């Protein structure tokens, strides 16, 4: 099991408070970044799919409580994203490159917000495509820019932590000495 300390929990609460409490202050031309999604992807990269699943469930439920949409919608979407992000990118060295990090964040945000929009606009007169182009796409671009800036600061630290503590079983035999069988 992973050592999941209180600093990670405190960081999650701070990220949620910044996203929900100061949304109007960090808004840029009507677009708002999804800081919780960026935080979830960092956790999925650092700790893997199991923690990504539980962190996605907690982050999504917190977004459901603070939002005005269906209860459980973001919990489902974010937990699924956290699990698959941890499975696909967990401890993968390619994600430490900023361009792949930006692509990952952009695709994740576009997928989660498009599905959430499809849930919300189900059985309404509104057009899903126009809403995605007017709201979701600018939010995705702004979230990706914030994620790249955060990635420039955090990815070298995460890369060092991940590669210093790899998850592989340790062998009892040293690598230099041959194994003698009797």
Secondary structure, 3 states (H helix, E strand, C coil): CCCCCHHHHHHHHHHHHHHHHCCCCCCECCECCCHHHHHHHHHHHHHCHHHHHHHHHHHHHHHHHHCCCCCCHHHHHHHHHHHHHHHHHCCCHHHHCHHHHHHHHHHHHHHHHHHHHHHHCCCCCCCHHHHHHHHHHHHHHHHHHHHHHHHHHHHHHHHHHHHHCCCCCCCCCCCCCCCCCC
